[in-house]
Amino acid sequence: SFPYVETEDQQKAVEEVLEDLGSNKPMDRLISGDAGYGKTEVALRAIFRTVVSGKQVAVMVPTTVLARQHFDSFEGRLSPFGIKVEILDRYRTDTQRNRLLKKLKNGEVDVVVGTHSLLSKEVGFADLGLIVVDEEQLFGVLQKEHFKKLRLQINVLSMSATPIPRTLYMSLSGLRDLSIISTPPAGRTSPEIYVGAINDRLIRTAVLRETNRGGQTIFVHNRVTELPELLSKLRNLLPEVKIEVAHGQMNKTAFERTIRDFYLGELDMLLCTTIIESGVDVPNANTLIVDDSQRYGLAQLYQLRGRVGRSNRRAFSYFLYDPKRLSDPSRERLKALKEFSVAGSGMKIAMRDLEIRGFGTLLGAEQHGNINSVGLYLYREMVEKAMRELRGEEDIGVEERAVDTELKNIPFDMVIPEDYVSDSIERLKIYRRIAVCKEENEIDELERELIDRFGRLPSQVTSLLDASRVRLGAFKIGISSVEYDSYSESIIMVHSENHIRESLGIKGRRLVVNEREGKSILYGVPERHLMKTLKTLFLGAERVVQ
């Protein structure tokens, strides 16, 4: 029932997802692709396969607009096959909500589309088999993990144009599977991007140009309290243009009427908050204006850009800012947005976000229980070891275990610069290769390969490879984390084993060992000597520090 021809990337993603669903382990896959590139179609195939197998599906989305859009689409595509689709959002009355919850628990509903309402303790399922998380970057870690607590063998399919660094790194390191849809649909063109100071004349020119060619404009302002005043200003500036406002605090009837009128072409311009960031799919809307764009994150700006350019008509995106409030980080974000203006740049935006924020400590955020104290890698290893013991299998040697040592607060720029490796997918592959190295000679071999392929290593890549060597060396002598305290100029080492002195073999006046807490601290290490000291500690033959 798909009305278009699938792209090669779509076909590959569908095959990977269906293969996951047919395997004997739960799926945990991320699909990354720009808005309008066909991620939802891949999810629809997974939903159909799951329901045919006799299980239920929950589709979690961040906004009521997107929930309604998915519900209408899924119901139209799936109902001819006898599949029952329902929607759960804040607009449901108590009676409607209770009736739906009862049907879910009884198995009378096959697919439920909902917002954060799906996370309520009241929501239960007869046999949940798949959770689809759309726009995963807009959900927190705990929200995305909620459904896994309900059932161990649950399949998870996440979708995003710009995955958050934590999610992207989990995909790089092999903890999650990744499918990339980078091929645009036939005829798709990139919106022209303009970044500049707020200017009434520019706004009027842009809107009238779109209106005169029969198109529509989306104007985004993310402060609800200021919308009435801005609406009045825009109506005075553009008296010939029909403008209405939409935001999440409106009542259901007024909100849905405004969105419907805009979709049907009865409005020339929609003034709204970022509630349209996910879900407004109006092919006739091909001009976007975002004021106060200095307030937004890079991924959010890119998502907003995806609201236009969803047809064969040329689209325009204007990101306007207040010069008095433009900080250096905001300037860098807007510069990056203009730099990645071509279609299919969502993964590049995510990679830039990963490079800016780093990947060494991404997995430490908001983790619970033992994970919070030992790190995700070591926690996974502990679980694997316990499972081997339960199965009566022999323990594996250190050379076969995942390297779980974490480096924290190491003050070096450890990234692969874009001007060294220009292709973002290639950088992604290199990051992953570095992450899975288990021997120093593997890192050495990779270093030689990089020099041969791309030339002399920049300092950032040298630091990245040295840090990987240090991490590997520390892991081999039983150290679970290495942290640098710049204030006290000290290196703090946490040990996964009790025999600290034997495993370390370090001697020196500045080394303090705390057997009870499983820590050792090396004082008097200025930042300029940090990497040299780390290499001496964990890569040197005798590891002697005077």
Secondary structure, 3 states (H helix, E strand, C coil): CCCCCCCHHHHHHHHHHHHHHHCCCCCEEEEEECCCCCHHHHHHHHHHHHHHCCCEEEEECCCHHHHHHHHHHHHHHHHHHCCCEEEECCCCCHHHHHHHHHHHHHCCCCEEEECHHHHCCCCCCCCEEEEEEECHHHCCHHHHHHHHHCCCCCEEEEEECCCCHHHHHHHHCCCCEEEEECCCCCCCCCCEEEEEECCHHHHHHHHHHHHHCCCEEEEECCCHHHHHHHHHHHHHHCCCCCEEEECCCCCHHHHHHHHHHHHCCCCCEEEECHHHHCCCCCCCEEEEEECCHHHCCHHHHHHHHCCCCCCCCCCEEEEEECHHHCCHHHHHHHHHHHHCCCCCCHHHHHHHHHHHHCCCCHHHCCCCCHHHHHCHHHHHHHHHHHHHHHCCCCCCCHHHCCCCCEEECCCCCCCCCCCCCCCHHHHHHHHHHHHCCCCHHHHHHHHHHHHHHHCCCCHHHHHHHHHHHHHHHHHHCCEEEEEEECCCCEEEEEECCCCHHHHHCCECCCEEEECCCCEEEECCCCHHHHHHHHHHHHHCCCCECC
